[in-house]
Protein backbone atom coordinates (compact mmCIF):
# COMPACT_ATOMS: atom_id res chain seq x y z
CA UNK A 1 0.00 0.00 0.00
CA UNK A 2 1.37 3.43 -0.93
CA UNK A 3 2.05 6.10 1.68
CA UNK A 4 -0.71 8.40 0.35
CA UNK A 5 -3.29 5.60 0.59
CA UNK A 6 -2.14 4.71 4.13
CA UNK A 7 -2.43 8.34 5.20
CA UNK A 8 -5.85 8.66 3.61
CA UNK A 9 -7.14 5.65 5.53
CA UNK A 10 -5.55 6.53 8.89
CA UNK A 11 -5.68 10.36 8.95
CA UNK A 12 -9.24 11.73 9.37
CA UNK A 13 -8.01 15.19 8.30
CA UNK A 14 -6.31 13.95 5.12
CA UNK A 15 -6.93 16.35 2.23
CA UNK A 16 -8.54 19.01 4.41
CA UNK A 17 -7.01 22.48 4.83
CA UNK A 18 -4.33 22.59 7.51
CA UNK A 19 -4.76 24.82 10.55
CA UNK A 20 -2.48 26.01 13.33
CA UNK A 21 -5.22 25.21 15.84
CA UNK A 22 -5.98 22.42 18.26
CA UNK A 23 -9.20 20.41 18.35
CA UNK A 24 -10.37 22.54 21.31
CA UNK A 25 -10.13 25.68 19.17
CA UNK A 26 -11.87 24.33 16.08
CA UNK A 27 -15.50 24.70 17.35
CA UNK A 28 -14.87 28.46 17.68
CA UNK A 29 -13.61 29.01 14.14
CA UNK A 30 -15.67 30.06 11.15
CA UNK A 31 -13.62 27.97 8.71
CA UNK A 32 -10.19 26.42 8.66
CA UNK A 33 -7.31 28.49 7.36
CA UNK A 34 -6.92 27.45 3.73
CA UNK A 35 -3.67 26.11 2.33
CA UNK A 36 -3.42 29.15 0.01
CA UNK A 37 -3.84 31.62 2.89
CA UNK A 38 -1.29 29.82 5.05
CA UNK A 39 1.20 29.62 2.17
CA UNK A 40 0.80 33.34 1.42
CA UNK A 41 1.22 34.32 5.07
CA UNK A 42 4.34 32.16 5.44
CA UNK A 43 5.76 33.78 2.30
CA UNK A 44 5.23 37.28 3.73
CA UNK A 45 6.67 36.26 7.11
CA UNK A 46 9.77 34.75 5.46
CA UNK A 47 10.42 38.09 3.72
CA UNK A 48 10.05 39.92 7.03
CA UNK A 49 12.45 37.59 8.85
CA UNK A 50 15.16 38.30 6.28
CA UNK A 51 14.82 42.10 6.42
CA UNK A 52 13.49 43.02 9.89
CA UNK A 53 14.53 42.59 13.50
CA UNK A 54 11.71 41.18 15.58
CA UNK A 55 10.84 38.47 18.07
CA UNK A 56 7.88 36.17 18.62
CA UNK A 57 6.71 34.58 21.85
CA UNK A 58 4.97 31.21 21.89
CA UNK A 59 2.92 30.54 25.03
CA UNK A 60 2.91 26.95 26.23
CA UNK A 61 -0.68 25.85 26.81
CA UNK A 62 -2.48 22.56 27.36
CA UNK A 63 -4.10 22.51 23.90
CA UNK A 64 -0.86 21.67 22.07
CA UNK A 65 -1.23 24.62 19.69
CA UNK A 66 2.09 26.07 20.87
CA UNK A 67 3.98 23.13 19.31
CA UNK A 68 2.51 23.94 15.89
CA UNK A 69 3.34 27.64 16.21
CA UNK A 70 6.93 26.80 17.22
CA UNK A 71 7.24 24.70 14.06
CA UNK A 72 5.98 27.71 12.07
CA UNK A 73 8.63 29.96 13.68
CA UNK A 74 11.40 27.49 12.76
CA UNK A 75 9.98 27.15 9.25
CA UNK A 76 10.11 30.89 8.53
CA UNK A 77 13.76 31.00 9.65
CA UNK A 78 13.63 32.20 13.26
CA UNK A 79 15.93 30.95 16.04
CA UNK A 80 14.79 29.94 19.52
CA UNK A 81 16.41 32.24 22.05
CA UNK A 82 14.73 30.98 25.21
CA UNK A 83 12.61 27.95 26.06
CA UNK A 84 9.40 28.02 28.08
CA UNK A 85 9.38 26.68 31.63
CA UNK A 86 8.79 22.93 31.17
CA UNK A 87 7.22 22.68 34.62
CA UNK A 88 4.64 25.40 34.04
CA UNK A 89 1.88 26.14 31.54
CA UNK A 90 1.28 29.72 30.33
CA UNK A 91 5.02 30.41 30.02
CA UNK A 92 6.76 31.54 26.84
CA UNK A 93 9.44 30.38 24.48
CA UNK A 94 11.05 33.26 22.56
CA UNK A 95 12.07 33.23 18.89
CA UNK A 96 14.18 35.90 17.22
CA UNK A 97 15.32 36.85 13.72
CA UNK A 98 19.01 36.57 12.77
CA UNK A 99 19.51 40.35 12.77
CA UNK A 100 19.16 40.60 16.54
CA UNK A 101 22.01 42.34 18.38
CA UNK A 102 23.46 40.94 21.62
CA UNK A 103 22.12 43.78 23.79
CA UNK A 104 18.61 43.13 22.52
CA UNK A 105 18.97 39.39 23.10
CA UNK A 106 20.06 40.00 26.68
CA UNK A 107 17.07 42.27 27.33
CA UNK A 108 14.70 39.59 26.03
CA UNK A 109 16.36 36.81 28.04
CA UNK A 110 16.30 38.88 31.22
CA UNK A 111 12.63 39.81 30.84
CA UNK A 112 11.28 36.39 29.83
CA UNK A 113 13.37 34.39 32.32
CA UNK A 114 11.64 36.35 35.07
CA UNK A 115 8.23 35.97 33.36
CA UNK A 116 8.74 32.20 33.02
CA UNK A 117 8.89 31.74 36.78
CA UNK A 118 5.11 32.29 36.77
CA UNK A 119 2.51 29.99 35.25
CA UNK A 120 0.12 27.14 36.00
CA UNK A 121 1.48 23.83 37.26
CA UNK A 122 -1.19 21.61 35.66
CA UNK A 123 -3.59 21.90 32.72
CA UNK A 124 -7.33 21.98 33.30
CA UNK A 125 -8.27 18.36 34.09
CA UNK A 126 -11.99 18.44 33.34
CA UNK A 127 -12.82 18.56 29.61
CA UNK A 128 -15.63 21.10 30.12
CA UNK A 129 -13.36 23.34 32.19
CA UNK A 130 -10.72 23.07 29.46
CA UNK A 131 -13.25 24.07 26.78
CA UNK A 132 -14.42 27.05 28.85
CA UNK A 133 -10.80 28.11 29.39
CA UNK A 134 -10.05 27.85 25.68
CA UNK A 135 -13.16 29.86 24.82
CA UNK A 136 -12.12 32.65 27.22
CA UNK A 137 -8.59 32.70 25.79
CA UNK A 138 -9.91 32.82 22.22
CA UNK A 139 -12.41 35.60 23.02
CA UNK A 140 -9.54 37.63 24.45
CA UNK A 141 -7.41 36.78 21.40
CA UNK A 142 -10.17 38.04 19.09
CA UNK A 143 -10.44 41.27 21.10
CA UNK A 144 -6.67 41.85 20.78
CA UNK A 145 -6.88 41.11 17.04
CA UNK A 146 -9.60 43.74 16.54
CA UNK A 147 -7.57 46.31 18.49
CA UNK A 148 -4.47 45.62 16.37
CA UNK A 149 -6.38 46.02 13.09
CA UNK A 150 -7.40 49.54 14.18
CA UNK A 151 -4.08 50.55 15.82
CA UNK A 152 -2.06 53.27 14.07
CA UNK A 153 1.42 52.06 15.08
CA UNK A 154 0.93 48.41 14.09
CA UNK A 155 2.15 47.19 10.69
CA UNK A 156 -0.08 44.55 9.11
CA UNK A 157 2.27 42.02 7.48
CA UNK A 158 -0.48 39.82 6.09
CA UNK A 159 -4.27 39.84 6.31
CA UNK A 160 -6.75 37.47 4.67
CA UNK A 161 -10.27 36.32 5.50
CA UNK A 162 -9.11 33.76 8.06
CA UNK A 163 -5.60 34.62 9.26
CA UNK A 164 -3.38 37.64 9.85
CA UNK A 165 0.11 38.54 11.04
CA UNK A 166 1.07 41.83 12.71
CA UNK A 167 4.40 43.54 13.41
CA UNK A 168 3.75 45.16 16.81
CA UNK A 169 5.84 47.66 18.82
CA UNK A 170 6.83 46.04 22.12
CA UNK A 171 4.54 46.99 24.99
CA UNK A 172 7.05 46.18 27.76
CA UNK A 173 8.94 49.35 28.71
CA UNK A 174 12.27 47.52 29.07
CA UNK A 175 11.88 46.14 25.51
CA UNK A 176 11.07 49.52 23.95
CA UNK A 177 12.25 49.69 20.35
CA UNK A 178 11.98 45.95 19.72
CA UNK A 179 9.01 44.58 17.85
CA UNK A 180 7.27 41.24 17.85
CA UNK A 181 5.06 39.37 15.43
CA UNK A 182 1.67 37.99 16.41
CA UNK A 183 -0.33 35.46 14.38
CA UNK A 184 -4.12 35.25 14.47
CA UNK A 185 -6.84 33.06 13.00
CA UNK A 186 -10.39 34.29 12.48
CA UNK A 187 -12.84 33.11 15.14
CA UNK A 188 -16.61 33.01 15.48
CA UNK A 189 -18.62 33.44 18.69
C-alpha positions in Angstrom: 0.0 0.0 0.0 1.4 3.4 -0.9 2.0 6.1 1.7 -0.7 8.4 0.3 -3.3 5.6 0.6 -2.1 4.7 4.1 -2.4 8.3 5.2 -5.8 8.7 3.6 -7.1 5.6 5.5 -5.5 6.5 8.9 -5.7 10.4 8.9 -9.2 11.7 9.4 -8.0 15.2 8.3 -6.3 14.0 5.1 -6.9 16.3 2.2 -8.5 19.0 4.4 -7.0 22.5 4.8 -4.3 22.6 7.5 -4.8 24.8 10.5 -2.5 26.0 13.3 -5.2 25.2 15.8 -6.0 22.4 18.3 -9.2 20.4 18.4 -10.4 22.5 21.3 -10.1 25.7 19.2 -11.9 24.3 16.1 -15.5 24.7 17.4 -14.9 28.5 17.7 -13.6 29.0 14.1 -15.7 30.1 11.1 -13.6 28.0 8.7 -10.2 26.4 8.7 -7.3 28.5 7.4 -6.9 27.5 3.7 -3.7 26.1 2.3 -3.4 29.1 0.0 -3.8 31.6 2.9 -1.3 29.8 5.0 1.2 29.6 2.2 0.8 33.3 1.4 1.2 34.3 5.1 4.3 32.2 5.4 5.8 33.8 2.3 5.2 37.3 3.7 6.7 36.3 7.1 9.8 34.7 5.5 10.4 38.1 3.7 10.0 39.9 7.0 12.4 37.6 8.9 15.2 38.3 6.3 14.8 42.1 6.4 13.5 43.0 9.9 14.5 42.6 13.5 11.7 41.2 15.6 10.8 38.5 18.1 7.9 36.2 18.6 6.7 34.6 21.8 5.0 31.2 21.9 2.9 30.5 25.0 2.9 27.0 26.2 -0.7 25.9 26.8 -2.5 22.6 27.4 -4.1 22.5 23.9 -0.9 21.7 22.1 -1.2 24.6 19.7 2.1 26.1 20.9 4.0 23.1 19.3 2.5 23.9 15.9 3.3 27.6 16.2 6.9 26.8 17.2 7.2 24.7 14.1 6.0 27.7 12.1 8.6 30.0 13.7 11.4 27.5 12.8 10.0 27.2 9.3 10.1 30.9 8.5 13.8 31.0 9.6 13.6 32.2 13.3 15.9 31.0 16.0 14.8 29.9 19.5 16.4 32.2 22.1 14.7 31.0 25.2 12.6 28.0 26.1 9.4 28.0 28.1 9.4 26.7 31.6 8.8 22.9 31.2 7.2 22.7 34.6 4.6 25.4 34.0 1.9 26.1 31.5 1.3 29.7 30.3 5.0 30.4 30.0 6.8 31.5 26.8 9.4 30.4 24.5 11.1 33.3 22.6 12.1 33.2 18.9 14.2 35.9 17.2 15.3 36.9 13.7 19.0 36.6 12.8 19.5 40.3 12.8 19.2 40.6 16.5 22.0 42.3 18.4 23.5 40.9 21.6 22.1 43.8 23.8 18.6 43.1 22.5 19.0 39.4 23.1 20.1 40.0 26.7 17.1 42.3 27.3 14.7 39.6 26.0 16.4 36.8 28.0 16.3 38.9 31.2 12.6 39.8 30.8 11.3 36.4 29.8 13.4 34.4 32.3 11.6 36.4 35.1 8.2 36.0 33.4 8.7 32.2 33.0 8.9 31.7 36.8 5.1 32.3 36.8 2.5 30.0 35.3 0.1 27.1 36.0 1.5 23.8 37.3 -1.2 21.6 35.7 -3.6 21.9 32.7 -7.3 22.0 33.3 -8.3 18.4 34.1 -12.0 18.4 33.3 -12.8 18.6 29.6 -15.6 21.1 30.1 -13.4 23.3 32.2 -10.7 23.1 29.5 -13.3 24.1 26.8 -14.4 27.0 28.9 -10.8 28.1 29.4 -10.0 27.9 25.7 -13.2 29.9 24.8 -12.1 32.7 27.2 -8.6 32.7 25.8 -9.9 32.8 22.2 -12.4 35.6 23.0 -9.5 37.6 24.5 -7.4 36.8 21.4 -10.2 38.0 19.1 -10.4 41.3 21.1 -6.7 41.8 20.8 -6.9 41.1 17.0 -9.6 43.7 16.5 -7.6 46.3 18.5 -4.5 45.6 16.4 -6.4 46.0 13.1 -7.4 49.5 14.2 -4.1 50.6 15.8 -2.1 53.3 14.1 1.4 52.1 15.1 0.9 48.4 14.1 2.2 47.2 10.7 -0.1 44.5 9.1 2.3 42.0 7.5 -0.5 39.8 6.1 -4.3 39.8 6.3 -6.8 37.5 4.7 -10.3 36.3 5.5 -9.1 33.8 8.1 -5.6 34.6 9.3 -3.4 37.6 9.9 0.1 38.5 11.0 1.1 41.8 12.7 4.4 43.5 13.4 3.8 45.2 16.8 5.8 47.7 18.8 6.8 46.0 22.1 4.5 47.0 25.0 7.1 46.2 27.8 8.9 49.4 28.7 12.3 47.5 29.1 11.9 46.1 25.5 11.1 49.5 23.9 12.2 49.7 20.3 12.0 46.0 19.7 9.0 44.6 17.9 7.3 41.2 17.8 5.1 39.4 15.4 1.7 38.0 16.4 -0.3 35.5 14.4 -4.1 35.3 14.5 -6.8 33.1 13.0 -10.4 34.3 12.5 -12.8 33.1 15.1 -16.6 33.0 15.5 -18.6 33.4 18.7 
